[in-house]
Amino acid sequence: MTTPAPSARKVTTTAVARLRLAAQCLLPGGSDANGLAQAQDPASAVRRMGAIQSQDLGSGLLAVGVRTRAGTASGVAAALASGAVVRTWTMRGTLFLVPAEDVRSFVGLAADRVMRSAATRHRGLGIAEEDVAVARKVAEEWLAGDKGLTRPELFEAFEAAGQPTAAQRGIHLLSILSHRMVLVQGPLRGRQQEFRLADEWLPRGEGLTGDDAVEYFARRYLASHGPADERDFAWWLGQPLGVVRGPFRAAAADCVPVEFDGRELFCAPEVAALLDARTGARAVVALPGFDELVLGYQDRSAAVPDAYLDRVIPGTNGVFKATFALGGRAVGTWVKGGTPAAPRVVPELFEELTASAAAGVERAAARIEAYWAG
């Protein structure tokens, strides 16, 4: 734990929660003047966030949409189709939506560590180097020339080449090829994404490496997730604390320190400027499951009060429900109801809200429904 600097201002849990809400560009009607307004387009939203967790595709796309001014499902799909936003395995062996120009840097940092941790599983699935070579050859032959195949289509091609895909073996082959920068996921085709060859789909260039990459991502993380500390960032990036400490401190030198529960957290100056204004204290937003506001930190207590932890993450089993947040703190969950033609947000609130907050819940739900309709 980093000892707070003597000049660091002490802040409360509620202050940390609402400052993070502002940093993540989730304030409804945020002002352009402080650089914290919602993004004008989906690619800008992803670029602002650095990366958005997306192991559940629908949740990841919605996370982009709620950070985009008047964001819609079709608009986020267009960002994938254009190649500006790419979905692939990056930090912690998890799928993220990332700006196309940063894919090589993210994957380059993550690949060795993730593949080492998965090595036992790969052996158990009978995946040897010669099997990866066969899968790579199949992918390159089928996808060359800017062609795309969905996961079931690639699995069919793998099977035809003698590579079984059952029992998650196919998923692991795709992950290996993605960590080797052979594949990325691009345009949507219905509810599936097409895989594309990375060298055809991504911008040219090698990407950043080592401390340069870590510091670059630390700056992006602090701007979009602060207040946060090096432990939060190390968890998010999926790297040991010793690897990130120096680059994180270099990035934090341009930030404002605050003291929270004996920890020194850092945030961008424009976020710190909102401390006295209580900006966001009454803001209500509806968020998808696995959202960065909840999941983007090692310590999630600011976003999810202890009393509600099991209702947002039942059994702490790794499944994060879609939530309503008031001032950046969870006050309920929601599920998708209605009909396929007219889906609706169905809230389950944890507490009785004021009339103003209840009206905010209705507006936040309408925002999600507008995203689906667009």
ZAMINU-819275 format. One record per residue (C-alpha): x negated, y, z; residue in three letters. Coordinates in steps of 0.02 Angstrom, whole numbers, padded with zeros to 5 digits, always signed. Example, Ala and Ser with C-alpha at 12.3 -4.5 7.8 and 13.67 -1.06 7.14 Angstrom:
<pts>
-00615-00225+00390ALA;-00684-00053+00357SER;
</pts>
This chain:
<pts>
+00000+00000+00000MET;-00069+00170-00049THR;-00079+00296+00093THR;+00021+00450+00046PRO;-00077+00610+00018ALA;-00053+00739+00158PRO;+00033+00856+00035SER;+00157+00726-00029ALA;+00336+00777+00008ARG;+00440+00649+00102LYS;+00595+00591+00007VAL;+00744+00481+00050THR;+00811+00326-00034THR;+00951+00427-00112THR;+00826+00552-00182ALA;+00720+00414-00261VAL;+00876+00337-00336ALA;+00939+00495-00419ARG;+00766+00548-00478LEU;+00746+00379-00564ARG;+00917+00403-00642LEU;+00855+00567-00716ALA;+00687+00496-00771ALA;+00775+00355-00864GLN;+00880+00483-00960CYS;+01041+00415-00887LEU;+01114+00579-00828LEU;+01274+00614-00923PRO;+01252+00779-01013GLY;+01069+00797-00961GLY;+00990+00962-01011SER;+00868+00975-01155ASP;+00777+01112-01060ALA;+00690+00992-00940ASN;+00657+00856-01068GLY;+00773+00734-00979LEU;+00921+00739-01095ALA;+00983+00577-01170GLN;+00890+00532-01329ALA;+00955+00589-01497GLN;+00934+00417-01575ASP;+00902+00237-01519PRO;+00719+00233-01574ALA;+00685+00388-01469SER;+00772+00308-01320ALA;+00661+00153-01331VAL;+00506+00260-01357ARG;+00551+00364-01204ARG;+00571+00209-01096MET;+00412+00127-01159GLY;+00503-00040-01167ALA;+00676-00103-01121ILE;+00702-00277-01053GLN;+00806-00381-01173SER;+00803-00566-01133GLN;+00991-00551-01153ASP;+01009-00471-01324LEU;+01177-00388-01297GLY;+01123-00312-01131SER;+00962-00246-01206GLY;+01051-00164-01351LEU;+01178-00085-01233LEU;+01036-00021-01122ALA;+00973+00075-01273VAL;+01147+00136-01315GLY;+01184+00210-01144VAL;+01021+00308-01153ARG;+01064+00379-01323THR;+01179+00528-01347ARG;+01340+00457-01422ALA;+01248+00291-01443GLY;+01344+00151-01528THR;+01317-00033-01563ALA;+01301+00003-01749SER;+01174+00140-01717GLY;+01063+00026-01613VAL;+01079-00110-01745ALA;+01021+00015-01876ALA;+00864+00051-01774ALA;+00823-00135-01778LEU;+00861-00147-01964ALA;+00746+00000-02001SER;+00600-00080-01909GLY;+00583+00068-01789ALA;+00628-00044-01642VAL;+00569-00224-01624VAL;+00616-00361-01502ARG;+00481-00482-01452THR;+00399-00571-01305TRP;+00286-00451-01213THR;+00262-00426-01026MET;+00293-00570-00905ARG;+00338-00686-01048GLY;+00503-00593-01066THR;+00587-00520-01219LEU;+00584-00330-01231PHE;+00641-00200-01355LEU;+00488-00094-01396VAL;+00440+00040-01521PRO;+00365-00043-01674ALA;+00204+00056-01659GLU;+00172-00014-01483ASP;+00205-00198-01514VAL;+00024-00247-01547ARG;-00036-00156-01390SER;+00096-00236-01279PHE;+00072-00412-01347VAL;-00116-00395-01346GLY;-00114-00357-01159LEU;+00010-00494-01116ALA;-00032-00641-01228ALA;-00177-00727-01140ASP;-00100-00715-00968ARG;+00072-00773-01024VAL;+00004-00917-01127MET;-00106-00978-00984ARG;+00043-00980-00867SER;+00145-01079-00996ALA;+00008-01204-01038ALA;+00073-01342-00924THR;+00248-01324-00996ARG;+00178-01332-01172HIS;+00086-01493-01132ARG;+00245-01565-01058GLY;+00337-01524-01219LEU;+00201-01606-01323GLY;+00147-01445-01407ILE;-00034-01459-01466ALA;-00134-01342-01577GLU;-00095-01447-01731GLU;+00091-01427-01694ASP;+00073-01239-01682VAL;-00021-01241-01847ALA;+00122-01333-01931VAL;+00252-01213-01861ALA;+00147-01065-01915ARG;+00131-01131-02092LYS;+00318-01160-02102VAL;+00357-00985-02038ALA;+00234-00902-02156GLU;+00298-00998-02307GLU;+00482-00963-02272TRP;+00465-00781-02218LEU;+00333-00715-02340ALA;+00394-00575-02451GLY;+00496-00483-02319ASP;+00619-00625-02294LYS;+00710-00658-02131GLY;+00774-00814-02045LEU;+00877-00831-01887THR;+00822-00942-01745ARG;+00935-01089-01799PRO;+00869-01074-01977GLU;+00688-01076-01919LEU;+00724-01224-01806PHE;+00795-01317-01955GLU;+00636-01281-02052ALA;+00528-01338-01905PHE;+00627-01500-01891GLU;+00608-01533-02077ALA;+00419-01517-02053ALA;+00420-01644-01911GLY;+00422-01522-01766GLN;+00561-01560-01640PRO;+00650-01407-01568THR;+00760-01484-01432ALA;+00732-01461-01244ALA;+00666-01284-01273GLN;+00522-01347-01379ARG;+00577-01237-01524GLY;+00590-01083-01414ILE;+00414-01111-01350HIS;+00349-01130-01527LEU;+00428-00962-01571LEU;+00356-00883-01414SER;+00181-00948-01455ILE;+00190-00881-01633LEU;+00254-00715-01568SER;+00115-00700-01440HIS;-00008-00735-01581ARG;+00070-00591-01679MET;+00135-00704-01816VAL;+00320-00667-01783LEU;+00430-00527-01719VAL;+00620-00509-01713GLN;+00698-00380-01825GLY;+00870-00349-01903PRO;+01032-00418-01834LEU;+01130-00541-01938ARG;+01295-00560-01849GLY;+01251-00600-01669ARG;+01080-00671-01714GLN;+00917-00581-01748GLN;+00809-00621-01897GLU;+00627-00667-01869PHE;+00503-00576-01980ARG;+00317-00592-02009LEU;+00230-00467-01896ALA;+00104-00413-02026ASP;+00244-00372-02148GLU;+00363-00291-02023TRP;+00250-00190-01908LEU;+00147-00033-01942PRO;-00034-00066-01985ARG;-00166-00050-01849GLY;-00245-00151-01711GLU;-00162-00068-01561GLY;-00241-00012-01399LEU;-00337-00133-01287THR;-00402-00144-01110GLY;-00396+00007-00996ASP;-00344+00120-01140ASP;-00186+00018-01166ALA;-00149+00006-00980VAL;-00168+00194-00954GLU;-00061+00231-01106TYR;+00079+00122-01040PHE;+00057+00190-00863ALA;+00091+00366-00929ARG;+00246+00305-01020ARG;+00305+00210-00867TYR;+00283+00354-00747LEU;+00373+00474-00864ALA;+00522+00357-00884SER;+00528+00261-00719HIS;+00454+00376-00586GLY;+00454+00395-00440PRO;+00355+00233-00438ALA;+00188+00168-00378ASP;+00052+00056-00446GLU;+00134-00101-00376ARG;+00294-00062-00471ASP;+00194-00033-00629PHE;+00087-00190-00607ALA;+00245-00294-00589TRP;+00328-00212-00740TRP;+00174-00234-00850LEU;+00144-00412-00788GLY;-00037-00378-00743GLN;-00136-00398-00580PRO;-00146-00246-00468LEU;-00334-00239-00489GLY;-00315-00224-00677VAL;-00193-00079-00672VAL;-00257+00019-00522ARG;-00387+00128-00608GLY;-00286+00168-00765PRO;-00131+00199-00660PHE;-00222+00325-00550ARG;-00287+00413-00705ALA;-00109+00427-00772ALA;-00040+00480-00603ALA;-00161+00626-00593ALA;-00039+00725-00701ASP;+00111+00678-00592CYS;+00187+00741-00430VAL;+00166+00629-00275PRO;+00308+00599-00154VAL;+00311+00495+00005GLU;+00444+00363+00022PHE;+00449+00238+00164ASP;+00263+00256+00194GLY;+00219+00233+00009ARG;+00152+00361-00112GLU;+00257+00366-00269LEU;+00227+00472-00424PHE;+00345+00554-00546CYS;+00335+00676-00691ALA;+00338+00861-00644PRO;+00504+00887-00734GLU;+00581+00748-00629VAL;+00507+00815-00466ALA;+00582+00985-00508ALA;+00755+00909-00480LEU;+00725+00869-00296LEU;+00803+01026-00223ASP;+00942+01039-00351ALA;+01016+00869-00301ARG;+01040+00837-00486THR;+01122+00669-00518GLY;+01187+00643-00341ALA;+01366+00626-00404ARG;+01329+00553-00576ALA;+01412+00386-00614VAL;+01343+00273-00752VAL;+01391+00099-00809ALA;+01239-00009-00847LEU;+01217-00179-00930PRO;+01147-00328-00841GLY;+00957-00334-00824PHE;+00947-00145-00841ASP;+00781-00057-00813GLU;+00856+00052-00675LEU;+00872-00105-00569VAL;+00744-00222-00644LEU;+00603-00102-00687GLY;+00524-00099-00513TYR;+00447-00222-00393GLN;+00545-00139-00253ASP;+00728-00125-00306ARG;+00799-00064-00141SER;+00829+00112-00207ALA;+00947+00047-00341ALA;+01028-00097-00247VAL;+01068-00075-00061PRO;+01031-00231+00041ASP;+01216-00254+00078ALA;+01252-00272-00108TYR;+01100-00372-00162LEU;+01190-00539-00173ASP;+01333-00462-00271ARG;+01217-00388-00402VAL;+01093-00534-00405ILE;+01196-00683-00343PRO;+01087-00803-00246GLY;+00938-00699-00304THR;+00933-00822-00449ASN;+00863-00703-00579GLY;+01031-00657-00657VAL;+01063-00469-00640PHE;+01244-00418-00663LYS;+01307-00266-00755ALA;+01331-00125-00629THR;+01407+00042-00592PHE;+01282+00161-00513ALA;+01328+00318-00415LEU;+01180+00434-00396GLY;+01070+00292-00457GLY;+01130+00166-00325ARG;+01242+00017-00364ALA;+01421+00034-00303VAL;+01499-00104-00407GLY;+01483-00226-00550THR;+01583-00248-00709TRP;+01623-00381-00838VAL;+01683-00374-01017LYS;+01869-00405-01030GLY;+02008-00364-01150GLY;+02006-00448-01320THR;+01869-00469-01451PRO;+01955-00335-01554ALA;+01980-00218-01406ALA;+01853-00257-01269PRO;+01871-00170-01102ARG;+01760-00140-00951VAL;+01834-00225-00797VAL;+01760-00151-00637PRO;+01732-00236-00470GLU;+01689-00099-00347LEU;+01603-00133-00182PHE;+01673+00014-00087GLU;+01811+00143-00088GLU;+01754+00293-00189LEU;+01803+00475-00183THR;+01926+00535-00314ALA;+01782+00620-00405SER;+01675+00462-00407ALA;+01824+00355-00459ALA;+01851+00472-00607ALA;+01666+00452-00646GLY;+01688+00263-00651VAL;+01827+00284-00779GLU;+01720+00397-00887ARG;+01572+00278-00875ALA;+01681+00131-00925ALA;+01749+00231-01072ALA;+01570+00267-01126ARG;+01532+00080-01138ILE;+01693+00048-01232GLU;+01649+00186-01355ALA;+01479+00104-01382TYR;+01564-00061-01426TRP;+01686+00025-01543ALA;+01553+00123-01638GLY;
</pts>
